[in-house]
Structure formats: C-alpha cells, structure tokens
C-alpha cells in the first residue's frame, strides 16, 4: 500500500541500537531478568551498552565465519538476549531464524531440517534437557549463548575478538525468519525482508507517536521470537522512550516493577492482560500512569479491556486492539475507552489503516457475508511475508491475486467495521461464533481466567474453563450465565497450566480437541467438573 512504500529503506535491525543510542545514549532498558550472554550487566542497561553488546556478539559470530545470507537458528532459554542475538545476526548480514523456547525438541529438529543446515545458537540447558542429539547432524555448527557442551562452541570463549563493521543488506533481502503459532500443527517458517518489516512498523509507529509523550516508559511483554517484538522494540527506542522488557507475567512481580517504573504504554498478549486483571485492584496502583494499552495477537475479551482502563488514572486512557497475523502484521485496529469498553462489541476488530492495509470478506455460499453467513477474511499489506521457508506452495495457496486469506471467517458491517467470528477450523455447528460465546461467559463469570469452546468427538460444543486460583466453578452461576446461550456440554474444569499454549500464550484449540478424543477430561482434583 502506498503509505507503506514511501521512503521504505528496510528496518535495519543490525544497527537499530546504534541509531537509538546516537539519539538517546543514556536512555535505559529495564529488565525483569539478567541476560544469559551478559549476566554481569544486571537488569538496567543504557542504549549505549545494549548497542555495544550487539556489536560485540555480531563480531563473535563473524569470527566463526558466519557470513551474509547464512541462516542462524536462535533457540535458547527464554531471555531478552534472544532479541539481541537476532540483531547481532542481522548486523553481519546473516538471517536469524527465531524458534520459541517453548517449542519441544522434536519440533525444533523438524524445523531445523527445513532450513538446510543452519548454524544453531542455543545453550547448555536446551542441549541437556530438551534438544535431541540429531540437532548436531542437522546444523552446520552448534553455538552456545551460555554454558558448555561437548561439540558446541561457547560464544563466551570468543570474548575480545576484533570488532567488525555492520553489513548493510538491500531492503528486499531476507532479514528474519519467524514461525507461526502452530495452533493447527507444526509451525510454518515465515520469511520477512527488511522492507516488509518496515511496512508493518509504520502504522504502529504512528499510533505510538501520537499516543504517549516522549520519555514515558513503554513496557513490552511479547514473545522474544515473535515478529511483533521487532517492530515494537524499534518504535520504543527510536522515539526516545525508556524501554521495560518483561519475561515474566507473574502478577506480583509485574505489580512491583510497574509501581516503580510507571509505564505510560503497555504492549502485551491478550492472555497476559487477562492475567493482569488483579492489578486493577492492587493498592500500589501499578497501572495508574498507563495512557495506552495495546494488544495485537488475538481477540481480547471486553471484560479485560474494561479492567485495564479502570485501573488507569490518566485522562481518557485507550485500549487498542489490532487484528493481524504473523504473516501480514497488523491489518485493522480499533480503540476502546472507559465509556465504550465492556459494552462494546468485542467481535468488531476495527478498520484497516488508510493507505496502508485493506480488508475484504469473500462469500462462501454466494450470498453477501453476514453474521449468520460469514465469509473468508482476506487482507492486503506490504507487510506480508514473501514465503514460508521450505513450503512455498503452501504460501501460494493463501495468496489470491494479491490478497492474503487469513483462515478466519467474519463479515463487514455497514459502517465498514470488520467482525471476526471464528477461525475456519474452529467453527462448530449450531454456534454462530465461539469467540462471542466466550466473551459473554467472561463478562458474566468474574472467576473465569480462561474459557475455550471446542467440539466434542461427537461435534457438540464443550466449554473448557479455568478459574483464578483453581476455585471450584459455581454451578448455579454457570447455569444462569449459559441460559440464553447455545446448548453446550457440561463444562470441563482444567488448570490453566494444563492448556497447551503457543509462544504468544494462545490456546491450541486443536490440541484440546485431540486431548478430548483421547479421553482427557479431568479437572484440578482429577475429576470432570
């Protein structure tokens, strides 16, 4: 789209922190953990120190004869240095392939096979506890961000190598590979260029620039391997905001940190905001200074939106929900206010960004798509990936004359608002929208912290519910809450930690379906509820 193309020179991740440090050398990056590659640096670093770390580790990678165009798979224990190592890889023109720390060893091995003998950057803990021995055969060389392991090269052993100048790659050259959520099977490897990343950066950058004052802290709790991290991070540091990076979403730890730092902007996964609902009642008021809440990964429940907005003491705080996908970036967005929060239609995910993205809904039955007859959602954006690595034909099947099929169903209202009803594969006969039913249950049952409606082996809707602190589900309240909803099977009460999740905390619905088929249906005390 034309506004994404103007002066688009590519995102240049390799020199990101050099450019940020040149403008704001003393601006802090505040962490809730130590970096595995540099634990001695502590939890508060300046942009200048971060830039030096990226330069240092880029030079260490270069000394191992990693060169422009080479692939470096980054799969290590969870920490912000995952993102710094990605920037270091890009700095020498190599292509970082980002694999979530949450992926199991067999999945990592399968994805390594798709990349064709890349370098593997991991750590001792991953090799000892999770990764199969075959990763050595699948990799050109195995490198360690931390620890020691026979046959692998510790990056710590390369300290003091000569620094090398950054390599500037053309904007249409591959700059990073991220993976899809894997909610429907083995994750796909999404190939981004510098230009496609910059295209999806632009609408988000405009929003942040208008939303919060420079120097206000921006807090980010996003998977370190997700494409969103590599647009959110540049926006923050290049606009002069102190950056707060969270690995942990534990509400007590987050409350203590936010009470001290007072972020003005928070970016997080929808399920993270849901878990942070108790922060609205915390006497330290950790969310009091937040002007703008942002979530771009999945549908968010209106109850959660209202809880966040009620916790802010700012005038007219906003909650922005963006609709998008790893393959295309943000496509449409809407904002909520205190006055229009919980009562707003949660299935309306907003409108496209003018001049940057576009949306259409294609009929599935020859009729105009409506709520009762939804169509295929298709989108356009210059932020779209250029292929799935090793699966180009699979990528081609989702491209329709420049439009990208999202795999979701919905409709456009007469006002042009996109309404998302379901993923195509999650539709259940007799239920217009499982997402809408879930929204209503959240609004009516405050103890719920998760509810997922999936089909039983016989095709009937089954609600799988989780409650805060695993308190028993109030059966009378459940009956009252579901009286006007489509008929469902009795709820299954599970622990939240028993639900299979992606790197961005999405619930893997298809895996729950398979669990039900295999007879899994126990609650916190080992009985169905």
NORCORVEN-V656716 format. One record per helix or strand of 2 or more residues. SS is the DSSP state (H for helix, E for strand). FROM is the first residue (numbers start at 1). LEN is the number of residues. If there is no record, write none. Layout:
BEGIN
ss={SS:SS}
from={FROM:FROM}
len={LEN:LEN}
END
This chain:
BEGIN
ss={H:H:E:H:E:H:E:H:E:H:E:H:H:E:E:H:E:E:H:E:H:E:H:E:H:H:E:H:E:E:E:E:E:E:H:E:E:E:H:H:E:E:H:H:E:H:H}
from={2:13:28:39:44:47:71:81:95:105:119:124:135:141:153:155:174:189:194:218:229:243:251:265:270:277:292:302:318:329:348:357:375:387:392:399:403:418:424:434:448:461:468:475:489:496:509}
len={4:11:4:3:3:17:4:11:4:11:4:6:4:4:2:4:6:5:18:4:10:3:11:4:6:5:4:10:8:8:5:6:7:2:5:2:10:6:3:11:8:7:3:8:5:3:9}
END
